[in-house]
Amino acid sequence: MSETILIIDDEIDMLENCSRILKNLGCECITASNGEEAIKIVREKLPDLIITDLKMPGKSGLELLKEIKGENPSSIVILFTAFATIESAVEAVKCGAFDYLQKPFTADQLKIAVERALTQKRLTEENKNLKEQLHEHFKFDNIIGQSQKIKDVLDMVRKVSKTDSNILILGESGTGKELIARCIHANSERVGMPFVPVDCASLPENLLESELFGHEKGSFTGAHISRQGMFETAKGGTLFLDEIGELTPNLQAKLLRVLQERQVRRVGGRKLIDIDIRVISATNKDLGQAIQKKEFREDLFFRLNVISITLPLLRERVDDIPLLCNFFIKNDPVADKKQIKEISDETIEKLKKYNWPGNIRELQNVIERAVSLSDGGIITVKDLPDNIVVRGFSLAEKANLKVRTTFKDAKKEWLSSFEKEYLVELLRRNNNNITKASGEANIPRMTIYRLMKKYKLNLNYALTTDEHR
């Protein structure tokens, strides 16, 4: 890309020399010999960089700088002069000059200043484009769904985005809690500031404390340098605390103090640091029940739960499944390569009848799998995992499949199917935790291990026969 540079000076030799030097950088150079001519060019050509002499007849370089920055504050201007003083340099910087060169300067000095200025402009434009793309990506229109339940959620998101209240997002794993949090941030007045997500379930207590609040050098073994925490990193923006229900009592107490005082103290530090952030929390736990069991502080709950948003389960919004499937197919590069554009009506019906314990995340995985297995063109029932296909049959259809077998064989087969399906969903509901699963099902842990071995299941729900991903 060739950037355009406007060079302004009343000396023709200076204009020619600067143009010659900068054209070697691949830039397009435009020249002007006075301020009035320069302003006209700036308005018509919108140059990427402006270089102007400070002392000129008529409009001075400083006056020109003020006028240019007044019309377009993002303009990048470099001043140069043979009459450099500290006062004039300070004044130039105050008025918005990017750099200040003293005549005579070398070709290398000019090139370095121009390259720095153009690099700054590129970075600024890239940052602006990324922010616009982020805002576009998290527009309300990009939250997929037309069911009443998802419309109710989006109505609430629209209302709370313009407030600065703390928000608690409730919902099972895979329902899109972080997506909603990002949508709220992207449509709030804090959109230009950081969105910082923290998974409260992924780190042990001591590491999570340092992650949230930061630490000072030498505060613990391995703390070789001071480090700011996520509360400081999110300054001016939004801190998203995912799986907030997993915080230990000690961290709950420290988080409560931070939210009350709007100040944070690093681990091992004494200084209180003011924070200006919005906190959005999320959990798949029943915090009301956790409060009753003394596992979660009630006062912290009220601090976090100024406004709550509950996300619907996928099985509660099955009419959105076709839209979600088409969205996943459209955004899958493998589907584009294999020219897969749609999913059959029969396949959609199978998907609608499934229970979706993993919610939208599970649906996305199923579609990704189907795209990989499809022969191209259209996704059909044969591309789905067996557990979804079997569950997609009605009782009458299931019975018809067995009419050619004896009662004893049919019963044995259906009992095996029940055991396998029950075990898969049991493990999914309990995030592969054998102890929790055995407690819920009221069966010994060894029974679960025996059934897993019988049906060749591992803790990733993957059958060696590839029935599950």
Sequence and secondary structure as in RCSB ss.txt:
>XXXX:A:sequence
MSETILIIDDEIDMLENCSRILKNLGCECITASNGEEAIKIVREKLPDLIITDLKMPGKSGLELLKEIKGENPSS
IVILFTAFATIESAVEAVKCGAFDYLQKPFTADQLKIAVERALTQKRLTEENKNLKEQLHEHFKFDNIIGQSQKI
KDVLDMVRKVSKTDSNILILGESGTGKELIARCIHANSERVGMPFVPVDCASLPENLLESELFGHEKGSFTGAHI
SRQGMFETAKGGTLFLDEIGELTPNLQAKLLRVLQERQVRRVGGRKLIDIDIRVISATNKDLGQAIQKKEFREDL
FFRLNVISITLPLLRERVDDIPLLCNFFIKNDPVADKKQIKEISDETIEKLKKYNWPGNIRELQNVIERAVSLSD
GGIITVKDLPDNIVVRGFSLAEKANLKVRTTFKDAKKEWLSSFEKEYLVELLRRNNNNITKASGEANIPRMTIYR
LMKKYKLNLNYALTTDEHR
>XXXX:A:secstr
   EEEEE S HHHHHHHHHHHHTTT EEEEESSHHHHHHHHHHH  SEEEEESS SSS HHHHHHHHHHH TT 
 EEEEESS  HHHHHHHHHTT SEEEESS  HHHHHHHHHHHHHHHHHHHHHHHHHHHHHHHTSGGGS   SHHH
HHHHHHHHHHHTS   EEEE  TTS HHHHHHHHHHTSTTTTS EEEEETTSS HHHHHHHHHEE TTSSTT  S
 EE HHHHTTTSEEEEETGGG  HHHHHHHHHHHHHTEEE BT   EEE   EEEEEESS HHHHHHTTSS HHH
HHHH SEEEE   GGG GGGHHHHHHHHHHT HHHHHTT  EE HHHHHHHHHS  TTHHHHHHHHHHHHHHH  
SSEE GGGS HHHHHHTS HHHHHHHTTTS HHHHHHHHHHHHHHHHHHHHHHHTTT HHHHHHHHTS HHHHHH
HHHHTTB TTS BTTSS  
